[in-house]
Amino acid sequence: MTAVPDRAGDLRARLARFPVSRYPVQHATTQFHLGAGRLAAGDTTGALDALTVARAVFGETGMRLEEAKAGTMLGIALRGAGRHDEAAAILTAAADGFSALGRPAEEGAARHNLGLVLADVGDRAGACACWERAQRLFLESGQLAQAAAAAREHGAALLTAGEPAAAVTLLDEAVGAAERADDVVGLGAAANVLGLAHLALGDVPAATAAFRRALAASPRSVRPAEYAMVKANLALAAARGGDAVRARLAARQALAVPAAAPPVRDQAAEVLAALPPADDDVIAVLDSESRDRWTPVLREEVLRLVDASPGERDATVRTFLDGLIDRPADAYALAESLLSVVLELPPRGYEGLVNAVVHGCAGRREPDEERLRAVLASAMARFAMPQWQRLAASLNAAAAACGEPGGWR
């Protein structure tokens, strides 16, 4: 096993080799890197100690650029420690220092963080002024992702203050800048807030489009908390637009994410509680989607079912299979879409869904069960031989385990 280098230990050893009285520049530089590392590691106290020394020594040696850089990091650390007045003063000094030195990107970073500090203490006007200037500075220096972040914070603040129309303008800019920067995370965050702004204006279609864009940037497997948040917002938008089917589906999918934050869970649960119950939402949504959308829609629901109880999983799959019987013209394509998603799953999820398919076919009138097995067999035959063989073997094993007839092929 490869040992992880002790970066902090190396830096502390370097401090001992370069005492401030003899090597002030080297000492301050080392303190800066130590402080930045401690801040990234969540050690606010250690970061404050090191960055305070770094800023002071850089100032004493006349290194104004380095002093301002250390000031920005120190301001961030002070905010993390809840020392907002000190953070604001130091970040203001850093921003002014960068301005005097003609460093727009660094000034933008200082003013962006100053905006966060001012927002923390309720100075919305001051915060918005900082973010407006930061956005402009970042754009001037070609820092598109950072410009998007500043516009997003500014827009979110305006939305919170009850100015959704002004927020939409800024959030559109944030989405565009993040997209040009290939900043997928920033794009998702900006699009989500943009959706909320449109929703505040009563524009459900625009809100839904923005939320879907945010969802595409927030895969469940990569950013589950963000995925759940956007799903809950999609549920809210659908409910506002009178689409109970999509609202229930999205709300359940938000609630199924273990990483969903408590406010996200509360919102999704409220949406569900306000709607009449139904168990055929998946097939109803597919009825309104083009065929090229069936697999993506099913994928999101199948991922929810992986973590659902066996009873809920069986019931949902059985209802879906009911829909196949009722839709003979689309039955084969629907079955193929379902099985293609099942084949994507890791072993635990795969086995659970295969079992649900077997259980969903069982216990029906003989003509319906035969029809389902024929449809699924035809869909299986459309896959490559290894996938077909895997499905057939898995279905037969699941059937044997629960005492149902085999013969899947």
VENKAKA-V489051 format. One record per backbone hydrogen bond with DSSP energy under -0.5 kcal/mol. CO is the residue of the C=O (numbers start at 1). NH is the residue of the N-H. If there is no record, write none. Layout:
BEGIN
co & nh
CO & NH
CO & NH
END
This chain:
BEGIN
co & nh
3 & 5
5 & 7
6 & 10
7 & 11
8 & 12
9 & 13
10 & 14
11 & 15
12 & 16
13 & 17
14 & 18
19 & 22
19 & 23
23 & 27
24 & 28
25 & 29
26 & 30
27 & 31
28 & 32
29 & 33
30 & 34
31 & 35
32 & 36
33 & 37
34 & 38
35 & 39
36 & 40
37 & 41
38 & 43
39 & 42
42 & 44
43 & 47
44 & 48
45 & 49
46 & 50
47 & 51
48 & 52
49 & 53
50 & 54
51 & 55
52 & 56
53 & 57
54 & 58
55 & 59
56 & 60
57 & 61
58 & 63
59 & 62
62 & 64
63 & 67
64 & 68
65 & 69
66 & 70
67 & 71
68 & 72
69 & 73
70 & 74
71 & 75
72 & 76
73 & 77
74 & 78
75 & 79
76 & 80
77 & 81
78 & 83
79 & 82
82 & 84
83 & 87
84 & 88
85 & 89
86 & 90
87 & 91
88 & 92
89 & 93
90 & 94
91 & 95
92 & 96
93 & 97
94 & 98
95 & 99
96 & 100
97 & 101
98 & 102
98 & 103
99 & 102
102 & 104
103 & 107
104 & 108
105 & 109
106 & 110
107 & 111
108 & 112
109 & 113
110 & 114
111 & 115
112 & 116
113 & 117
114 & 118
115 & 119
116 & 120
117 & 121
118 & 123
119 & 122
122 & 124
123 & 127
124 & 128
125 & 129
126 & 130
127 & 131
128 & 132
129 & 133
130 & 134
131 & 135
132 & 136
133 & 137
134 & 138
135 & 139
136 & 140
137 & 141
138 & 143
139 & 142
142 & 144
143 & 147
144 & 148
145 & 149
146 & 150
147 & 151
148 & 152
149 & 153
150 & 154
151 & 155
152 & 156
153 & 157
154 & 158
155 & 159
156 & 160
157 & 161
158 & 163
159 & 162
163 & 167
164 & 168
165 & 169
166 & 170
167 & 171
168 & 172
169 & 173
170 & 174
171 & 175
172 & 176
173 & 177
174 & 178
175 & 179
176 & 180
177 & 181
178 & 183
179 & 182
182 & 184
183 & 187
184 & 188
185 & 189
186 & 190
187 & 191
188 & 192
189 & 193
190 & 194
191 & 195
192 & 196
193 & 197
194 & 198
195 & 199
196 & 200
197 & 201
198 & 203
199 & 202
202 & 204
203 & 207
204 & 208
205 & 209
206 & 210
207 & 211
208 & 212
209 & 213
210 & 214
211 & 215
212 & 216
213 & 217
215 & 218
219 & 222
219 & 223
223 & 227
224 & 228
225 & 229
226 & 230
227 & 231
228 & 232
229 & 233
230 & 234
231 & 235
232 & 236
233 & 237
234 & 238
235 & 239
236 & 240
237 & 241
238 & 243
239 & 242
242 & 244
243 & 247
244 & 248
245 & 249
246 & 250
247 & 251
248 & 252
249 & 253
250 & 254
251 & 255
252 & 256
254 & 257
256 & 258
257 & 260
261 & 264
261 & 265
262 & 266
263 & 267
264 & 268
265 & 269
266 & 270
267 & 271
268 & 272
269 & 273
270 & 274
272 & 275
280 & 284
281 & 285
282 & 286
283 & 287
284 & 288
285 & 288
286 & 289
290 & 293
291 & 294
291 & 295
293 & 297
294 & 298
295 & 299
296 & 300
297 & 301
298 & 302
299 & 303
300 & 304
301 & 305
302 & 306
303 & 307
304 & 307
305 & 308
309 & 313
310 & 314
311 & 315
312 & 316
313 & 317
314 & 318
315 & 319
316 & 320
317 & 321
318 & 322
319 & 323
320 & 324
321 & 325
322 & 326
323 & 327
324 & 327
327 & 330
327 & 331
330 & 334
331 & 335
332 & 336
333 & 337
334 & 338
335 & 339
336 & 340
337 & 341
338 & 342
339 & 343
340 & 344
341 & 344
341 & 345
342 & 345
346 & 350
347 & 351
348 & 352
349 & 353
350 & 354
351 & 355
352 & 356
353 & 357
354 & 358
355 & 359
356 & 360
357 & 361
358 & 362
361 & 364
365 & 368
365 & 369
366 & 370
367 & 371
368 & 372
369 & 373
370 & 374
371 & 375
372 & 376
373 & 377
374 & 378
375 & 379
376 & 380
377 & 381
379 & 382
380 & 383
384 & 388
385 & 389
386 & 390
387 & 391
388 & 392
389 & 393
390 & 394
391 & 395
392 & 396
393 & 397
394 & 398
395 & 399
396 & 400
397 & 401
398 & 402
399 & 404
400 & 403
END
